[in-house]
Amino acid sequence: MKFITVRDFRTKPAKIWEDLPIEQEMIITNNGKPIALLTPLSDSNIEETLKSIRKAKAINSIKNMQQISIKNKNIEMNDSEINDIIKETRKKKK
């Protein structure tokens, strides 16, 4: 996987677009930290690619929530307690 800087993205876009089909994935970095993923798309695969990315993000979110729950020792909560928290959270969002 190739890493490119924001500066390279601005100053050498033709080279990036040329390399992208070969590399298949490129990570854009800002101050050495990853901020975005570039991946080639086509009309025939855009929906499937978006679906896969969204699914992966959802799985990562669930894993993070599970780790936080374990860290906070919520592992022994029953369904009723969980549902109460969900109800309270939904009330606060309204």
DAQUIRA-V411010 format. One record per backbone hydrogen bond with DSSP energy under -0.5 kcal/mol. CO is the residue of the C=O (numbers start at 1). NH is the residue of the N-H. E is the energy in kcal/mol with one decimal. If there is no record, write none. Layout:
BEGIN
CO;NH;E
CO;NH;E
END
This chain:
BEGIN
2;27;-2.7
4;29;-3.0
5;9;-2.2
6;10;-1.9
7;11;-2.8
8;12;-2.8
12;16;-1.8
13;17;-2.7
14;18;-1.8
15;19;-2.3
16;20;-2.2
17;21;-0.6
19;22;-0.7
19;23;-3.0
20;24;-3.1
23;25;-0.6
24;40;-0.6
25;2;-1.2
26;28;-0.5
26;38;-3.3
27;4;-3.0
28;35;-3.2
28;36;-1.4
29;6;-1.7
30;33;-1.7
33;30;-2.6
36;28;-2.5
38;26;-2.1
42;45;-1.1
42;46;-1.3
45;49;-2.6
46;50;-2.6
47;51;-2.4
48;52;-2.2
49;53;-2.4
50;54;-2.7
51;55;-2.2
52;56;-2.3
53;57;-2.4
54;58;-2.2
55;59;-2.4
56;60;-2.2
57;61;-2.1
58;62;-2.3
59;63;-2.3
60;64;-2.4
61;65;-2.5
62;66;-2.5
63;67;-2.3
64;68;-2.3
65;69;-2.5
66;70;-2.4
67;71;-2.5
68;72;-2.4
69;74;-3.0
70;73;-1.4
74;77;-1.7
78;82;-2.1
79;83;-2.7
80;84;-2.1
81;85;-1.9
82;86;-2.2
83;87;-2.4
84;88;-2.3
85;89;-2.5
86;90;-2.4
87;91;-2.1
88;92;-2.0
89;93;-1.4
90;94;-0.9
91;94;-0.7
END
